[in-house]
Amino acid sequence: MILSAELTLAILVGFVMAWAVGANDVANAMASTVGSKTLTVRSAVIIAAIFEASGALLASGQVTNMIRYGIVDIAIFSQQLDHFVIGMLAALMSAASWLIIATHYGLPVSTTHSIIGAVLGFGIVSVGAQHILWLSVINIVFSWIVTPVLAIITAYCVFYGISYLVFSAKEPIQQANWFIPLCMSLLVLIFSGVTVFQGLSTIGIEFSDWQKQIIVLSFAAVTYIAGWQYTHRKLNKKRQLSREEQLQAVEKKFGILSIMTAASMAYAHGSNDVANAIGPLAAIVQVLNTGVLTEGATIPTWVISLGASGIVLGLMMYGYKIMETVGNGITQLTPSRGFTAQFSTSAIIVMASGLGYPVSTTQTMVGAILGVGLARGMAALNRKTIRSILISWLITLPAGAIFAAVYYLICVRVLL
């Protein structure tokens, strides 16, 4: 049986994986707000630290279970748990290696693709392709196709809606008076809804359905009232401005929405992509602590906290490279465009997290920014950057699988 030294190694590798997720994926989540000059990198890191941890603690359980149990048939490992532990270690090392390489070159690859490719790689080389849960894998891959397409469509529609309802209106400031509070309350409705209905039970807090509905609606109502007071106090003083000055003032006021969506993106990322780091680690901890491998085991809080802290550290140390690529390299962003991209991305990701699907933050965010760019015309897109990103997406899953297979074979020879 694997001894405590392997647990120490698993914790170390899991933390490095979380660091790599922060350096690459969290930077995607915050890139549009930094790219639109609404937040500085330092402010983005502070917001990410708070809301990444919240999303990881309150809404990550379903996705973590998919990574742990939904790809390889764990029953086959019941008599060879040491091979399962080594396989999960290999998956973590594989995904971390690929993410660090990609981040060094400023490529916003998908950590979700990396870790799932890695789990597939070790599963195939250890127990064979016949023990892969291919239906689950197909569902995950299907979500990878649907999610960016849905993000493009959503962002495209939201951008046109904002343009028509606010920026094309005769009095843009008056339109912004009710539109901005409405968007603020909608954001709160989505995220409080997923947290209250899906997340609170993971930390032992239970409410009846009607109590949950009251809580969610109350949060949304309070947010709308606060937003209404904010816009009327700040915007009504500008009524005598020329149309061009009004547009500039409204664009500036979208900054509050951009900051809220930055927070929601961090929350959504914590709820979904922290599983990429802690899913394999949680499985290893379960086996080493209990000697059994069963579905539905509780995820220790310290494991989630380790993942969240590693993610924030990675963002602080290295995330600026990906922020530059995604925030400035695809299309020119303003606060309203940044809000559009982040609102579309965060809403899709957090709902996918509630359903237990490990979707790609990178794909969703890039898809949303593409949707904004398409709404402005093809000339607004940097096709060279887009081509580089697409190529990196295509090679990520096989790269993760190959790295994992090699690491698994090495670790089996060294540790067993």
Beta strands, then each sheet from edge to edge (+ up, - down):
end
